[in-house]
C-alpha cells in the first residue's frame, strides 16, 4: 500500500511521474476536458487545522475527476480520544479509497497509514508539508523548465514547508538556501537525513537574507508564526524583522527571479504589499496548482495501489 506521509516516501522517478500526471491533468482541465478518472472513488479528509487551499484543492480535484469527498473535523473523526487512532483508521479505511490528513502530529499520520488499509496523504503536519512542496516544484518547472542547478532561496522559519521544499529540491537536483535567524534553521538531524538521502544536494543555511538572495532564481517565504505558534507571534516578529521579503530583496536576486509564498500571507510582516503584487510574484499560479497537483497525486496513488 502506497502513501504520501513525506517526500521521503517517494523515489525521484515517482516524483517525476506525479508531476507529469499533474501537468497532464492541468492541460485537460484548461482545455475544458473532464475525464472521470476517479468515478466511484471516495476520499475522506480529516482536518485538525483549518484550511482554505488544502481542503478546496482536494475537494475540487476529486470532484473534477468524478469522485466524492467527505470532510470531517478532528473532533468529528474522534481524534480527541473518543476512539483509538488504530480503530479510527480501520473504520475510515473501510469506507475510503484515500484518507487525507491535516494535523499536528506526524506520528498520527504514520499510524493511520499503518492501519487504514487504503492510501493516506499527509496534507500537512508539524513536520512536513509534502503536497505543498510538490506543488512548488511543479510551479517552478512551469516557469523555468528543468530546475536542475536552480537556486531556490527560502526566507523564513525552517518549518514543515522548508523541510519538504528541501526534500523536493533533492529529488529534482535544485539548490536550496535557508535564510533565517539563528535558532530557526533546519535541525541538524533533518539536514543529516536529507543529505544522506540526496548526496548531491547543495543545502546552505545563513542568517543573511541579502547575501542569500544573490543569484536566486526563486525567493520563497512563509508566515513567521504558524498555527500552534500564536504565543510566539510577537517574539518571532521581532526576531524575523530583517527577513521580510520586499522589493529590495527581490531586486538583489537574478533579473528574472520568481517570488513564491504558500499562503496565507501576513501582508506587511513576512512580505510587503509591493512584493506580493509584484510582476515577479507567481503566488496565485502556485495556489491554483495545489488543485492540479492534488489531482495528479490522488490518481497516481490509486493507480499504484491497484497494482499491488
C-alpha positions as CSV (number, residue, x, y, z in Angstrom):
1,X,0.0,0.0,0.0
2,X,1.5,3.3,-1.1
3,X,1.1,6.5,0.9
4,X,2.5,10.0,1.0
5,X,3.5,10.7,4.6
6,X,6.5,12.7,3.5
7,X,8.5,13.2,0.3
8,X,11.0,10.6,1.7
9,X,8.3,8.0,0.8
10,X,8.9,8.6,-3.0
11,X,11.7,7.9,-5.4
12,X,12.9,10.6,-7.7
13,X,11.3,8.7,-10.6
14,X,8.0,8.7,-8.8
15,X,8.1,12.4,-8.1
16,X,8.6,12.9,-11.8
17,X,5.6,10.6,-12.6
18,X,3.4,12.6,-10.2
19,X,4.4,15.9,-11.6
20,X,3.9,14.7,-15.2
21,X,0.5,13.4,-14.4
22,X,-0.5,16.6,-12.6
23,X,0.6,18.6,-15.6
24,X,-1.4,16.3,-17.9
25,X,-4.5,16.8,-15.8
26,X,-4.0,20.5,-15.7
27,X,-3.8,20.6,-19.5
28,X,-7.1,18.6,-19.7
29,X,-8.7,21.0,-17.2
30,X,-7.6,24.1,-19.1
31,X,-8.9,22.6,-22.3
32,X,-12.3,22.1,-20.7
33,X,-11.9,18.3,-20.6
34,X,-13.1,16.5,-17.5
35,X,-12.3,12.7,-17.7
36,X,-13.9,10.5,-15.0
37,X,-10.6,9.1,-13.9
38,X,-11.9,8.5,-10.3
39,X,-15.5,7.7,-10.8
40,X,-16.9,6.0,-7.7
41,X,-13.8,6.8,-5.7
42,X,-14.2,8.3,-2.2
43,X,-11.7,10.4,-0.3
44,X,-12.1,11.3,3.4
45,X,-10.5,14.5,4.6
46,X,-9.8,14.7,8.4
47,X,-8.5,18.1,9.5
48,X,-7.4,19.3,12.9
49,X,-6.2,22.5,11.4
50,X,-8.3,24.9,9.4
51,X,-7.5,25.4,5.7
52,X,-8.5,27.2,2.5
53,X,-6.3,25.9,-0.2
54,X,-5.8,22.4,1.1
55,X,-9.4,21.5,1.6
56,X,-10.7,23.1,-1.5
57,X,-7.9,21.9,-3.8
58,X,-8.6,18.3,-2.8
59,X,-12.4,18.6,-2.9
60,X,-12.4,20.4,-6.2
61,X,-9.8,18.0,-7.6
62,X,-11.6,14.8,-6.7
63,X,-14.9,16.3,-8.0
64,X,-13.3,17.1,-11.3
65,X,-12.1,13.5,-11.5
66,X,-15.7,12.4,-10.8
67,X,-15.0,11.1,-7.3
68,X,-16.5,12.2,-3.9
69,X,-15.0,13.9,-0.9
70,X,-16.2,13.6,2.7
71,X,-14.9,16.2,5.2
72,X,-14.6,15.6,9.0
73,X,-13.1,17.8,11.7
74,X,-10.7,16.1,14.0
75,X,-13.4,16.0,16.7
76,X,-15.9,14.5,14.3
77,X,-13.5,11.8,13.4
78,X,-12.7,11.1,17.1
79,X,-9.2,12.3,17.2
80,X,-9.9,13.8,20.6
81,X,-9.6,10.4,22.2
82,X,-13.1,9.1,21.7
83,X,-11.6,6.1,20.0
84,X,-8.1,4.8,19.4
85,X,-6.3,6.1,16.3
86,X,-6.0,2.5,15.1
87,X,-9.7,1.9,15.3
88,X,-10.5,5.1,13.5
89,X,-8.0,4.2,10.8
90,X,-9.6,0.8,10.2
91,X,-13.1,2.3,10.1
92,X,-12.3,5.1,7.7
93,X,-10.2,2.8,5.6
94,X,-13.2,0.6,5.1
95,X,-15.1,3.5,3.6
96,X,-12.5,5.4,1.7
97,X,-10.0,4.9,-1.1
98,X,-7.8,7.7,0.2
99,X,-7.6,9.3,3.7
100,X,-6.3,12.9,3.7
101,X,-5.0,14.2,7.0
102,X,-4.2,17.8,8.0
103,X,-3.0,17.5,11.6
104,X,-0.4,18.5,14.1
105,X,1.3,15.1,14.7
106,X,3.4,13.4,12.1
107,X,3.1,10.2,14.1
108,X,-0.6,10.3,13.9
109,X,-0.4,10.3,10.1
110,X,2.1,7.4,10.1
111,X,-0.1,5.4,12.5
112,X,-3.2,5.9,10.2
113,X,-1.1,4.8,7.2
114,X,-0.1,1.6,9.1
115,X,-3.7,0.6,9.9
116,X,-6.1,2.1,7.4
117,X,-5.7,-0.4,4.5
118,X,-6.0,2.4,2.0
119,X,-3.8,5.3,0.7
120,X,-3.0,8.1,3.2
121,X,-1.9,11.6,2.2
122,X,-0.2,14.0,4.6
123,X,-1.9,17.3,3.8
124,X,0.2,19.0,6.5
125,X,1.7,18.0,9.8
126,X,4.0,20.0,12.1
127,X,6.9,18.1,10.5
128,X,6.2,18.0,6.7
129,X,4.0,19.6,4.0
130,X,4.7,17.3,1.0
131,X,1.7,18.4,-1.2
132,X,2.8,22.0,-0.9
133,X,6.4,21.2,-1.9
134,X,5.3,19.1,-4.9
135,X,3.1,22.0,-6.0
136,X,6.0,24.4,-5.6
137,X,8.4,22.5,-7.8
138,X,5.6,21.9,-10.3
139,X,5.1,25.7,-10.5
140,X,8.8,26.5,-10.7
141,X,9.1,24.0,-13.6
142,X,6.2,25.7,-15.4
143,X,8.2,29.0,-15.4
144,X,11.8,27.8,-15.6
145,X,11.7,24.4,-17.2
146,X,14.3,21.9,-15.9
147,X,15.2,23.2,-12.4
148,X,18.5,21.2,-12.1
149,X,21.0,23.6,-10.6
150,X,18.5,26.4,-10.0
151,X,18.9,28.4,-6.8
152,X,15.8,28.3,-4.5
153,X,16.1,30.7,-1.5
154,X,13.7,30.2,1.3
155,X,13.5,33.2,3.6
156,X,11.9,32.3,7.0
157,X,11.5,29.7,9.6
158,X,12.9,26.3,9.0
159,X,9.5,24.7,9.3
160,X,7.5,22.0,7.7
161,X,7.3,23.9,4.4
162,X,11.1,24.5,4.3
163,X,11.8,20.8,5.1
164,X,9.5,19.5,2.4
165,X,10.9,22.0,-0.1
166,X,14.4,20.9,0.7
167,X,13.5,17.2,0.0
168,X,11.8,18.3,-3.2
169,X,15.0,20.1,-4.3
170,X,16.9,16.9,-3.5
171,X,14.7,14.9,-5.8
172,X,15.0,17.5,-8.7
173,X,18.6,18.4,-8.2
174,X,17.9,22.1,-7.4
175,X,20.0,24.0,-4.8
176,X,18.3,25.4,-1.7
177,X,19.4,28.1,0.8
178,X,17.5,28.7,4.0
179,X,17.8,32.3,5.3
180,X,16.6,32.5,8.9
181,X,17.7,34.0,12.2
182,X,20.0,31.8,14.3
183,X,17.9,29.3,16.2
184,X,15.4,28.9,13.3
185,X,17.4,26.9,10.9
186,X,16.7,23.3,9.8
187,X,17.6,20.9,12.5
188,X,20.9,19.0,12.3
189,X,19.0,15.7,12.3
190,X,17.0,16.7,9.3
191,X,19.9,18.1,7.4
192,X,21.9,14.9,8.0
193,X,18.9,12.8,6.8
194,X,18.2,14.8,3.7
195,X,21.9,15.0,2.7
196,X,22.3,11.3,3.3
197,X,19.3,10.7,1.0
198,X,20.5,13.1,-1.6
199,X,24.3,13.3,-1.5
200,X,24.4,15.9,-4.3
201,X,22.0,18.3,-2.7
202,X,23.5,21.7,-2.1
203,X,21.8,23.0,1.0
204,X,23.1,26.1,2.7
205,X,21.8,28.0,5.8
206,X,22.6,31.6,6.6
207,X,21.4,34.5,8.7
208,X,22.0,37.0,5.9
209,X,19.0,37.2,3.6
210,X,20.5,39.8,1.3
211,X,23.5,37.6,0.7
212,X,21.3,34.6,0.2
213,X,19.2,36.5,-2.4
214,X,22.2,37.0,-4.7
215,X,21.8,34.8,-7.8
216,X,18.4,33.5,-6.5
217,X,16.2,32.1,-9.2
218,X,13.3,31.8,-6.7
219,X,12.7,33.6,-3.4
220,X,10.1,31.9,-1.2
221,X,8.7,32.8,2.2
222,X,6.1,31.7,4.7
223,X,4.5,33.1,7.8
224,X,6.8,33.6,10.7
225,X,4.4,32.1,13.2
226,X,2.5,29.0,12.0
227,X,-0.7,27.5,13.5
228,X,0.1,26.4,17.0
229,X,2.8,29.1,17.5
230,X,0.5,32.0,18.2
231,X,2.0,32.6,21.6
232,X,5.3,33.3,19.9
233,X,3.9,35.7,17.4
234,X,5.4,38.9,18.9
235,X,8.8,37.3,19.7
236,X,9.1,35.9,16.2
237,X,8.0,39.2,14.6
238,X,10.9,40.9,16.3
239,X,13.5,38.2,15.5
240,X,12.4,38.0,11.9
241,X,12.1,41.7,11.2
242,X,15.2,41.8,9.0
243,X,13.9,38.8,7.0
244,X,11.0,40.4,5.3
245,X,10.7,39.8,1.6
246,X,10.4,43.2,-0.1
247,X,11.1,44.8,-3.4
248,X,14.7,45.5,-2.4
249,X,15.3,41.8,-1.7
250,X,13.8,40.8,-5.0
251,X,15.9,43.3,-6.8
252,X,19.1,41.8,-5.2
253,X,18.3,38.5,-7.0
254,X,18.5,37.5,-10.6
255,X,16.7,39.7,-13.0
256,X,14.0,37.1,-13.7
257,X,13.6,35.9,-10.1
258,X,10.3,34.4,-9.1
259,X,8.6,35.2,-5.8
260,X,6.5,32.4,-4.1
261,X,4.5,32.1,-0.9
262,X,2.5,29.1,0.2
263,X,-0.2,31.4,1.7
264,X,-1.9,32.6,3.8
265,X,0.3,35.7,3.8
266,X,0.6,38.3,6.5
267,X,1.0,41.3,4.2
268,X,3.3,43.8,5.9
269,X,5.0,41.2,8.0
270,X,7.0,38.4,6.2
271,X,6.2,40.1,2.9
272,X,5.3,43.6,1.8
273,X,2.3,44.5,-0.3
274,X,4.6,45.5,-3.1
275,X,6.3,42.1,-3.2
276,X,3.0,40.2,-3.1
277,X,1.7,42.1,-6.1
278,X,5.0,42.4,-8.0
279,X,5.1,41.2,-11.6
280,X,7.7,38.6,-10.4
281,X,5.2,37.1,-8.0
282,X,3.6,33.8,-9.0
283,X,1.8,33.1,-5.8
284,X,-1.7,32.7,-7.3
285,X,-0.4,30.4,-10.0
286,X,1.2,28.5,-7.2
287,X,-2.1,28.4,-5.3
288,X,-4.1,27.2,-8.3
289,X,-1.6,24.4,-8.8
290,X,-2.4,23.0,-5.4
291,X,-5.5,21.5,-7.1
292,X,-3.8,20.2,-10.2
293,X,-1.1,18.6,-8.0
294,X,-3.8,17.1,-5.7
295,X,-5.5,15.5,-8.7
296,X,-2.2,14.0,-10.0
297,X,-1.2,12.7,-6.6
298,X,-4.6,11.1,-5.9
299,X,-4.8,9.5,-9.3
300,X,-1.2,8.3,-9.0
301,X,-1.7,6.7,-5.6
302,X,-4.9,5.0,-6.7
303,X,-3.2,3.5,-9.8
304,X,-0.2,2.4,-7.7
305,X,-2.4,0.6,-5.2
306,X,-4.4,-1.1,-7.9
307,X,-1.2,-2.8,-9.0
308,X,-0.4,-4.1,-5.5
